[in-house]
């Protein structure tokens, strides 16, 4: 029986980098550069440091590095710690349109962990990243991004599949073993959105991506040793689509495979906040620059956006950094009162600023049924002098339709890596990753 997992496994195991269009190799390289940069920033936060200490405790004297740290740990522990670090500050990459996937926080940690262990070449790592995107993005699309309506954190569900493909590629699994890896990965899907409603415990969101990367390494290694998983894991009874999705379309699991390259839908974030806040942040920023108002000039702010913003991202109170970054009202308030080009504006600085808290309480979010896409927004600001300002926006810098230039990508990397002494050298080597003989030689630690 030809299941979706068998089709995807056969594609992933047979993929040759020479057959991948240059634009998609370039997008995979950008994904790698971006992930390493945001990991260097993310590694400075308490939750990433907790994951690092855990990895060092249980994985010491291994082959793979935790980005930005000396020493080496086992590959699974490096994947875990680096996945947490990449996702630590809401700056990691995703897909547009959204599909519940975070390639930078899942695929890159798995690729570097196994790549260093095996002394893989840069071209092998890039081929693994492309294969991971092609498979994971299709799984996300087939879910119709409906898992989060049930309370699951979607990247924690799709991530183990993508990481298993990446690790399996570097381990050179044949299509049968790759299919087994997918079957195993499906039993490792995890991540609940309880943090979004509890008002506490939001650090756990970062863990979902680290566990996904680690799970992919485990699944691939088990498959390599003969461990088996069901080949109906994606589209069969009690499989991923049937169990974790409120709605789904199994045809999307393999649609356009090898013809339409999903890597091109990669989206790189500009701001460290949930992606649904990006268009309102850019609109507020543009209106502020044009009309010269400040926080004290605002009477009301109304944001029309997707139903998901209203249900998941409209909180007007925040008690930790994650809640700030997940809240459209807080992110809009930051865009009014602080410098959004500084990633740290979305951290403790915002949480401790009473002016931003007051502004956030004055932001109303409401559904916009006519929105052109799930990330679009329509911002209305009323000033105390009676002026009414409005701006609708359905795109932002970093999406496939408005990609970052090399200079803009480099600027983000160097801003995130400002405290890392070898940042410039690392950046140059990452740009040349396609010709690197051994990724273990990268100055990551």
C-alpha positions in Angstrom: 0.0 0.0 0.0 1.4 3.4 -1.0 0.8 5.6 2.0 1.8 9.3 2.2 4.7 8.5 4.6 6.1 6.0 2.0 5.9 8.6 -0.8 7.5 11.3 1.3 10.2 9.0 2.6 11.1 7.9 -0.9 11.3 11.5 -2.1 13.4 12.6 0.9 15.9 9.7 0.8 16.5 10.1 -2.9 16.7 13.9 -3.1 20.0 15.2 -4.5 21.1 18.8 -3.9 22.1 19.1 -7.6 18.4 18.6 -8.4 17.3 21.4 -6.1 16.8 24.8 -7.8 19.4 27.4 -6.7 16.7 29.6 -5.1 15.7 26.8 -2.8 19.3 26.1 -1.8 19.6 29.8 -1.1 16.5 29.7 1.1 17.8 26.7 3.0 21.1 28.7 3.6 19.1 31.7 4.8 17.2 29.4 7.2 20.4 28.1 8.6 22.0 31.6 9.0 18.8 33.0 10.7 18.5 30.0 13.1 22.1 30.2 14.3 21.8 34.0 14.8 18.6 33.9 16.8 20.0 30.9 18.8 23.0 33.1 19.9 20.5 35.7 21.2 18.1 33.0 22.6 20.9 31.2 24.4 21.2 34.2 26.8 17.7 33.7 28.3 17.0 31.7 31.4 14.8 29.1 29.8 17.5 28.3 27.2 20.1 28.2 29.9 18.0 25.7 31.8 17.8 23.5 28.7 21.6 23.8 28.2 22.3 22.7 31.7 20.1 19.7 31.3 21.8 18.8 28.0 25.3 19.2 29.6 24.2 17.0 32.6 22.9 14.1 30.5 24.9 14.5 27.3 28.4 15.5 28.4 31.5 14.5 26.4 29.5 14.1 23.1 30.2 15.2 19.6 27.8 18.2 19.0 27.8 21.7 20.2 25.2 23.9 21.9 25.3 27.1 19.9 27.3 29.8 21.7 28.6 27.4 24.4 32.0 25.7 24.9 32.3 21.9 25.0 30.2 19.2 23.2 27.3 17.1 24.2 25.5 14.1 22.6 23.6 14.8 19.4 20.1 14.4 20.9 20.9 16.7 23.8 22.4 19.3 21.4 19.2 19.2 19.2 17.1 19.7 22.3 19.1 22.6 23.7 19.5 24.3 20.4 15.8 23.9 19.5 15.0 25.7 22.7 17.5 28.4 22.0 16.4 29.1 18.5 12.7 29.4 19.6 13.7 31.2 22.9 12.7 34.7 21.8 10.1 34.3 19.1 12.5 35.3 16.3 12.8 32.0 14.4 11.5 31.3 10.9 8.2 29.8 9.8 6.1 29.4 6.7 3.8 31.8 4.8 0.9 31.1 4.6 1.2 29.7 8.2 1.1 25.9 8.5 2.2 25.3 12.1 5.8 24.8 11.3 9.1 26.4 12.6 11.9 25.1 10.3 14.7 27.1 12.0 13.9 25.8 15.5 13.4 22.1 14.4 15.3 21.3 11.2 18.5 23.3 11.9 19.2 21.9 15.4 18.7 18.4 14.1 20.9 19.1 11.1 23.8 20.6 13.1 23.6 17.9 15.9 23.8 14.9 13.6 25.9 16.8 11.0 28.6 17.4 13.6 28.4 13.9 14.9 29.0 12.4 11.4 31.2 15.2 10.2 28.8 15.9 7.3 29.6 18.3 4.6 27.7 21.6 4.2 26.0 20.4 1.0 24.7 17.3 2.8 23.3 19.5 5.6 21.6 21.8 3.0 20.1 18.8 1.2 18.7 17.6 4.5 17.3 21.0 5.3 15.5 21.2 2.0 14.1 17.7 2.4 12.9 18.5 5.8 11.1 21.6 4.6 9.5 19.8 1.7 8.1 17.1 4.0 7.3 19.1 7.2 5.7 22.0 5.4 3.3 19.6 3.5 2.3 17.9 6.7 1.6 21.3 8.2 -0.5 22.3 5.1 -2.4 19.0 5.2 -3.4 19.8 8.8 -5.0 23.0 7.5 -3.4 24.6 10.6 -6.3 23.3 12.6 -4.5 21.6 15.5 -4.3 24.8 17.5 -8.1 25.1 17.6 -8.0 21.9 19.6 -5.4 23.3 22.0 -2.2 21.8 20.6 0.8 23.8 19.7 1.2 22.9 16.1 5.0 23.1 15.7 5.4 20.6 18.4 3.3 18.2 16.4 4.8 18.8 12.9 8.3 19.2 14.1 9.3 15.6 14.9 8.5 14.6 11.3 10.7 17.3 9.9 13.6 16.6 12.2 13.3 12.9 11.5 13.7 13.6 7.8 16.7 15.8 8.4 18.4 13.3 10.7 17.5 10.4 8.4 19.0 12.1 5.4 22.3 12.6 7.2 22.3 9.0 8.4 21.6 8.0 4.8 18.5 6.0 5.6 17.0 4.3 2.6 13.3 4.9 1.9 12.1 2.0 4.0 14.0 3.1 7.0 13.0 6.7 6.4 9.4 5.7 6.4 9.9 3.9 9.7 11.5 7.1 11.1 8.3 9.0 10.2 6.2 6.3 11.8 8.2 6.6 15.0 8.2 10.4 14.9 4.4 10.4 14.9 4.3 9.0 18.4 6.4 11.8 19.6 4.1 14.7 18.7 3.6 16.9 21.7 2.8 20.4 22.9 -0.2 22.0 24.5 -1.3 25.7 24.3 -2.2 25.8 28.0 0.4 28.5 28.5 -1.6 30.8 26.3 -4.5 30.9 28.7 -2.9 30.1 32.1 -1.1 33.4 32.7 2.0 31.4 33.8 4.3 28.7 32.7 5.0 30.1 29.2 8.6 28.9 29.2 7.2 25.5 28.1 6.4 26.9 24.7 10.2 27.0 24.0 10.6 23.4 25.0 8.1 22.2 22.4 10.6 23.0 19.6 13.6 21.5 21.4 11.7 18.3 22.0 10.6 18.1 18.4 14.3 18.4 17.2 15.4 15.8 19.8 12.5 13.5 18.8 13.5 13.5 15.2 17.1 12.5 16.1 15.7 9.6 18.2 13.3 8.5 15.5 15.9 8.4 12.8 18.4 6.6 15.0 15.8 4.0 16.1 14.8 3.4 12.5 18.4 3.0 11.5 18.7 0.2 14.1 15.6 -1.6 12.8 12.9 -0.2 15.1 9.6 0.1 13.3 6.7 2.6 13.2 3.4 2.5 11.2 3.5 3.6 7.6 -0.1 5.0 8.0 1.1 7.5 10.6 0.0 10.5 8.5 -3.1 9.6 6.7 -4.4 6.4 8.3 -6.8 5.5 11.0 -5.7 7.1 14.3 -2.8 8.8 12.4 -1.7 12.4 12.6 -4.4 14.0 10.5 -7.2 11.9 12.1 -6.0 12.5 15.7 -4.5 16.0 15.9 -6.5 18.0 13.4 -9.9 19.5 13.6 -9.9 19.5 9.8 -7.4 18.2 7.2 -6.7 17.5 3.5 -4.6 14.4 3.0 -4.1 15.2 -0.7 -1.8 18.1 0.4 0.6 15.7 2.0 2.2 14.9 -1.4 0.7 17.5 -3.7 3.4 19.0 -6.0 6.2 16.9 -4.4 9.4 17.4 -6.4 7.7 20.0 -8.7 6.6 22.8 -6.3 9.3 23.7 -3.9 8.0 24.4 -0.4 11.3 25.9 0.7 10.3 29.1 -1.2 7.5 29.7 1.4 10.1 30.2 4.2 9.4 33.3 6.2 12.0 35.1 8.3 10.7 37.2 11.2 11.7 40.8 11.7 10.3 41.2 15.2 10.5 38.8 18.2 6.8 38.3 18.6 4.1 36.0 17.3 3.8 36.3 13.6 0.2 37.6 13.8 1.5 40.7 15.4 3.9 41.6 12.6 1.5 43.4 10.3 -0.1 45.5 13.1 3.4 46.4 14.4 4.5 47.5 11.0 1.3 49.5 10.5 1.6 51.3 13.9 5.3 51.9 13.2 4.5 53.5 9.8 1.6 55.6 11.2 3.8 56.8 14.0 6.6 57.8 11.7 4.2 59.6 9.3 2.1 61.5 11.9 4.6 61.9 14.7 2.4 60.9 17.6 3.5 59.4 20.9 2.0 57.2 23.6 0.4 60.1 25.4 -1.4 61.2 22.2 -3.4 58.1 21.8 -7.1 57.8 22.8 -7.8 54.3 21.4 -6.4 51.6 19.1 -8.5 49.1 17.4 -7.0 46.1 15.5 -9.1 44.1 13.1 -7.5 40.7 12.4 -8.1 37.0 12.0 -10.4 35.1 14.4 -7.2 33.4 15.7 -5.9 36.7 16.9 -9.1 37.3 18.8 -9.1 33.8 20.3 -5.4 33.3 21.0 -3.5 36.6 20.8 -5.7 39.4 22.2 -4.7 39.3 25.9 -4.3 42.8 27.4 -2.5 41.7 30.5 0.9 39.9 30.6 2.9 38.5 33.4 5.9 37.1 31.6 7.9 37.7 28.4 6.2 35.0 26.4 2.8 36.5 27.2 4.1 39.9 25.9 5.3 38.4 22.7 2.1 36.4 22.2 -0.1 39.4 22.7 -1.1 41.7 19.8 -2.1 44.5 22.2 1.3 44.4 23.9 3.2 44.3 20.6 1.2 47.2 19.2 1.9 49.2 22.4 5.6 48.4 22.0 5.5 49.8 18.5 4.1 53.0 19.8 6.4 53.5 22.8 9.7 51.8 22.0 12.2 50.9 19.2 10.9 47.8 17.6 14.2 47.3 15.7 15.8 46.4 19.1 14.8 42.8 19.9 15.0 43.5 23.6 12.1 45.9 23.3 9.9 42.8 23.3 11.3 41.4 26.6 11.6 42.4 30.2 11.8 46.1 29.2 8.2 45.9 27.9 7.0 43.8 30.8 8.3 46.4 33.4 7.1 49.5 31.5 3.8 50.8 33.0 3.2 53.0 29.9 3.3 50.0 27.6 1.0 48.1 30.0 -1.5 51.0 30.0 -1.4 51.2 26.2 -2.0 47.5 25.8 -5.1 47.7 28.0 -6.4 50.3 25.5 -6.0 48.1 22.4 -9.2 46.3 21.2 -8.9 43.3 18.9 -11.8 42.3 16.8 -12.4 39.8 14.0 -11.9 40.9 10.4 -13.9 38.3 8.3 -12.8 39.9 5.0 -9.1 39.8 5.8 -7.1 38.7 2.7 -5.0 36.2 4.8 -4.4 35.0 8.3 -1.7 37.5 9.1 -3.4 40.6 7.7 -4.6 43.4 10.0 -6.4 46.7 9.8 -5.3 49.2 12.4 -7.4 52.2 13.5 -5.9 54.8 15.9 -7.8 57.6 17.4 -5.7 60.5 18.7 -6.7 62.7 21.6 -6.7 65.7 19.2 -9.5 64.0 17.2 -7.5 62.7 14.3 -8.4 59.2 13.1 -5.6 57.2 11.4 -6.0 53.9 9.6 -3.7 51.4 7.9 -4.4 47.9 6.5 -1.5 45.6 5.8 -1.2 42.0 4.7 2.5 41.5 4.3 5.8 42.4 6.1 9.5 42.4 5.4 10.8 38.8 5.5 8.0 37.0 3.8 8.4 35.2 0.4 6.7 38.2 -1.3 9.0 40.7 0.5 12.2 38.8 1.3 15.1 40.1 3.3 18.1 41.2 1.3 21.5 39.6 2.2 22.3 42.9 3.9 19.1 42.8 6.0 19.6 39.2 6.9 23.2 39.9 7.9 22.1 42.9 10.0 19.6 40.7 11.9 22.2 38.0 12.5 24.8 40.5 13.8 22.3 42.3 16.0 21.3 38.9 17.5 24.9 37.8 17.8 26.3 41.1 19.2 27.7 39.5 22.3 29.4 36.6 20.4 33.1 37.4 19.7 33.3 35.4 16.5 30.0 36.5 14.9 31.4 38.0 11.7 33.6 34.9 11.0 30.7 32.6 11.7 28.4 34.6 9.5 30.9 34.4 6.5 31.3 30.7 7.0 27.5 30.1 7.1 27.1 32.0 3.8 29.7 29.6 2.3 28.1 26.5 3.9 27.5 24.8 0.5 31.3 24.3 0.0 32.1 23.4 3.7 33.8 20.0 4.0 32.8 19.5 7.6 30.1 21.3 9.6 31.9 20.3 12.8 34.5 23.0 11.9 32.0 25.9 12.1 32.9 28.2 15.0 29.6 27.6 16.8 30.8 27.4 20.4 
